[in-house]
Amino acid sequence: MEFQIRIERIVPNGYGIGFSDGQTVFVPLSAPGDLLRVRPREKRGAILFAEIVEIIEKSPRRIDAPCRHFGKCGGCDFQHMDYETQLESKVAIISDCLRRIGRLELDVPIEIVPSPDQFGYRARSEWHYDAYRRRFGFYRRLTRDVIDMEECPVLVDELNAEMKRIRSMIDWEDLGEANAGVLSAASEGKVSTYSPEFIEPMEELRFHAAGETYSYDARTFFQANHLLIGRLIELAVGDRTGVAACELYSGSGLFTIPLARRFESVASSETDERAVSYARKNIEHARVENVSIDLADSAEWLAKMPEDAGAFDLLLLDPPRAGAQKKVTDQILRLKPKEISYVSCEPSTLARDLGELCRGGYRIDKVTAVDMFPQTHHVETVVALRLSE
């Protein structure tokens, strides 16, 4: 049964929230101030999820999305809002998660660093192909159906060119009924692509940031928005110095090398063997000799450290979307590093982990959002914590 609703604000996962007859309603692809006619799609507990049937009164914050696939493609969900509203919404999402999930009331404001470019910024991508329907592009929203696409406005030019190149070389008959993914990354004019279906040498990429050089490839995680990597390093590491630093989820060494420049010793752990290999290569290239990197699970690695080994001056962690989880935060609280720098790409799991750390004796000194993902609800957050006296 269709009904009207006014959208009040944007909440976690990028949904607009409104209320109708005492019912909380989440509406994707809506903007604050929209008056909408919507249709119920799904009910989860006390929350009703609905889809837009008609925009009765358009919000002044709503704009025309430049991509013709917007609303169908699962990649972007904020293209319909002006950039200022996108930034405001991301700050509100982080604040909502900290309060509701972490049960934290901040004493400091959340600052946000905008992206210099809102389109043509993304230097990593994963494409999909459907050999049966002969489609190549991204997944449709909320499905695993492939939308056939020629280009994407958020990708850097090199990846759009690679997208066209791969499309032109696909032999659909040889793929049979395969449905798989293609990983691709670009840096400084070069492109690295990987797919188990394509037999091509994978290009090794290099990227320069904060005076350092990093090597990686399409199969190794590296931040997608190169325009903000230097700022991200600055926020995560800053001007901190000390005797010993500890790093969890160290990847290919993005923060490891800057830490090594400022601390007498750095101990790091990472579970991805390919990332560790690149990290060791990057460290060797940087000519720093005060770093040890272990291929190990973070919780198990920390558990082997004795409490009497002395507190780390800084512990930096940059976990995947699942966050650190309690088995890791318990170990952090056991070791009690003097400061923590938490880099997160998911506000909900960040809030959960920060709640554990703050109840364990830490206080939040600073929260900075970095808009690494314009046109989407995703946001990077860097939080500085300090052990309370």
N, C-alpha and C positions, 0 to 999 in steps of 0.2 A: 504494500500500500504506500503510495507516494505521499510525501509531506514536505512542507517548507521549513527551512532552518537558516539561521544567521550564524556564520562562522565567527567565533570570537578571537581565536589565536591559533598558532601552530604548535603542536605538541610532539613528543618523541615519535620517531619513525616518519615524520613529515606530514602527519595527518592534521587537517583542520578539525577543531573541536567546536561543537555546538550543543544546544540542549533543546529537547522537545518533549513536552508533557512529562517532565521529570526524568527523561531518559538522556544519558550521555551518548552523543553520536560522533563518530569519527568519520571524516570524509576526505579521502585522498584527492590530490590535485585541486584543492580549494585554497582560497586566500583569505586572510583576515578581513572581515567586513563584507564578504560575499553573502548575498541572500540567494539561496538555492532551493530548487525543488529536487529532492533526492529520493532514491529507491533503496530500501533495505537490502543488504547483500548477505550479511552474516551477523549472528549474535554470539558474543563470547562473554559469558557471565553477565555483568551489568552493562557491558559496552555493546552498542549497536554500530556495526560498520555499514556505511551506505555509499552509494555511488551517485554522481551528479547526473541528473536527467536534463536540467535546464538551469542556466544562470539567469535568475530573475532580475537581480540588481548587481551589477559588477562592482567589486571593490575598487577604490582608486589605486590600490596597490597591485591590482592585476594588470598584466601586460600580455601582448600576443607572443606566444612562444615561437622562436625562430625556426625550430626544427619541425618538419612536417610529420615526423614520427612521434612527437611528444604526446604522451597520454597512452600510447600503445607500447612503446619501448620501455623496458624495465630499468633503463640506465638513469635517466633524469626524472626528478619529480618536483623541481622548483623553477622550471623555466617560465612558468606563468606568473611569477612574482618579480617585482623590481629588485635590484640587487641590495638596496638598503634593507628591504623587508626580509630578504634571505638572511642577511647577517643578523638582524634583530631576532629572527626566528631561531637561529642556531644558538645564540646566547640564551634565549628562553628555554630551549630544549635542554641545554646543559644544566641550567639552574633548576628546572623541573626535576631532572633525574637526581641531582644532588639532594634536593629537599625530599622528594618522594621515596626514592630507593635508598639513598645513603643516610637519610634522616639528618642531613647537615644543613645548618644555617650559616651562610658565609658572612664573614666580617669584611670581606674585600670584594670589590666589583669584578665582574668577568669582562676582561677586555677582549676584543677580537681583531685579528690582523686580516685585512681583506686581501684577496688575490689580485695582483696587478692586472691580470687578464681573466675575464669571466668566461671566455670561450677560447678554444684553441690552446688549452693549457695542458691537457692530459697526455702524458708520455708513456702510459701503459694501457694495455687493453686486452680483453679476452673476447674473441669472436667465436661464433658457433656456426656450424653448417648442418643442414638437414639434406642428406643426399637423396632421400626419397622424393622430397618436394623441390629439390634443387634451390635451396635458399641459403644465403650466407649473410650473417649480420649478428644482431643481439637478440636476447630472449625477449619475448613479449611479457609485459607486466604480469606478475603472479603466475606465470606458466613456464614451461620449458619448450614452448613453440618458438621457432626461429622466425624473426622478421627479416625479410630480404631488404638490405640496405646498401646504398651506394657510398655514403659518407656519413660522418658524425661531426657536428659542429663543436663538440668539446675536445676532440682529438687534435693533437698537433698535426701540421701538414704532412710530416713524414709518415705518420700512421694512416692517415687517410689515403695517401698514395700507396702504401703497402696493402691496405684493404682492397683497393682496386686491382693491384697486381695479383694478389692471391685469387681473387674472384676470376680473373682472366685465365689463370693457369689450372684451375680445378678441372680434373677429368672426372665428371660425375659418374661415368660408367664404372671406372675403377674403384670408386668409393663404395659401390654397392648401396647398402642401406645404412651406412654408418651415420652416426650423429655424434659429433665430437667437437672439441674446442681447439682454438688456435691462440696461443699466447704470443703477445708482441710487445716490444718496448723500443723506444727511440731515445737517442741522446746525441747531441752535437753532430747532427746530420747523418747518423748511422741508425740502422734498424736491425733488431734481433728478433727472430720469429721462431717459434717452436710448435710443432704438432707431431704426434706419433704417426700421422698419416703421410707427412711430407718428409722426404729424404733430402734435406738440404743442410749444409753446414750452418750452425748457429753462430751468428756474429757476436763477438764480445764487445760490450759497450764500455765507454768511459764517461764519467761526469765529474766536473770540477766544482767544488763548493767549499766556502770558508777556507780557501787556500790549500785544500786537500784534493786528491784524485781518487776516485772510486771506480772499480771495475765490477761489472755484473752482466747478466744476460737475461733473456726473456723468462727463464725458469726461476730466476732469483728475485725475491721481493726487493723492490726499491720504490721510494716514494714517487707517486705519479705526477705531482705538480712540482716540476723542477724550479719554478719561479720562487718558491717559498722554502726550499730546503735550507738555504743559508740562514734564514730567520728561524726556522725550526731548531737548527743546531744551536743557535745563539740562545734561544729560550730554554732548551733542555740542559745545556752545559753551562752557558753563561760565563761569568768570570770566577766561578768557583775554583778553588785550589785546595790541595791537601796531600796527605800521605798516601791514602788508599781509597780507590773507588771500585765499586762492584757494579756490573752491568748484566741485566737479564734480557733475554730475547734480543741478542746483539746483532742478528742478521749479518749483512755483509760488511759491517763495521762503520756505519754512518756516524754514530756517536762515539764509537770506540777510540778512533784516532784523535778527535778533539779532546777526549778525556785524557788520553795518554800524554798530550801536550801540557796538561795542567796538574796531573797527579803523579806522584812518584811511582805508583804501581796501579795497574788496572786488571781485575779478574773478571772475565766474561763467560757467559754460557749461552748456547744456542742449540736447538734441536735439529735444524735443517743442515744436513751434511754439505750440500752444495753451497749454502750461504757461508758456512764456516770456512770452506775452501777459499772462497772469494775474500772473506775477511782476512784470512792469513796472508793472502796475496797483497791485499791493500795495505796491510800493516807493514809488510816487507818493503813495499814501494815507498811508504812514508818514512821508513828507516826509524821506527820506534821499537825499542827493545824491552819496554817495561810492561808488556801486555801478555797475558795468558788467556787463551780461549779454549774452552772445553765443549765438546759435543755432548751435551747432557740436558736432561730434564731440569728445569729451574728448581722445582721443589726438592728433588732428590739431591741436586748439586748443593743447594743451600744447607740441607740437612746434614751434610758431611762436615760443615764448618763448625768448629768448636766455639762455644760462647766466649771462652777466655782468649780468643785470637785477637781481640781488640775490635772496637766498633769501626766500621767503614766511615770515612768522612762523608761519602755520598754513595747512594745506591740509585742507579738509573734503570728504569724498566720501560720497555716499549712493546707490550704484548699484542697478540692478534685480537680480533674482535671479541673473543671469549673472555678477555681480561686475564688477570693473574690468578684469580680464584683463591679460595680460602687456604688451600694447602700451601700456596706460595706466601700469602700475607701472614700466615701463622709463623713461617720461618723468618720472614722479615722482622716481625715483632720480637722473635726470639733473639735475633742478632742485634737489633736496635741500631741501625746506621744513624748517624747524626742528622743527615738530610736525605730526602728522597725527591727525585725528579721523575714524575710519572707522565709518560707520553701515551696518549690513548686515541684510538680512532672510533671508539664506541662509548658514548656518554652513559649508557645504562650500566655497563659492566665497570666502567670507571667509578661511577657513584657507589656501586656495591663495594668495590675494593677500598675506596677512600673511607667509607663508613667503618670498615674493619680497622683500617690503620689509625683513624682518628680516635676510635674507641680504645685503641691500644696504646695511646699516648702521644700521637702526633697532632700537630696543628697545621692548617693550611695557610701558607703565607701569600700565595699568588696563584691565580687561575687565568690562563690565556688561551683563547680559542684561536686557531689558525685555519682560515678557510682554504684548505687544500682541495676541496671538491665543490666549486661553484656549480650551480644549477641542480644540486642534489641536497638532500637533508643531512648528508654525512659531514662530519667536522672533526678536525684533529684538535686535541686539547692537551696543554702542557700544564701540569700542576706541581708547584713547589711546596714541599712539606718539611717541617722541622720538628725534631723530637722535643717535646715540652720539658721544661726544667723540672 
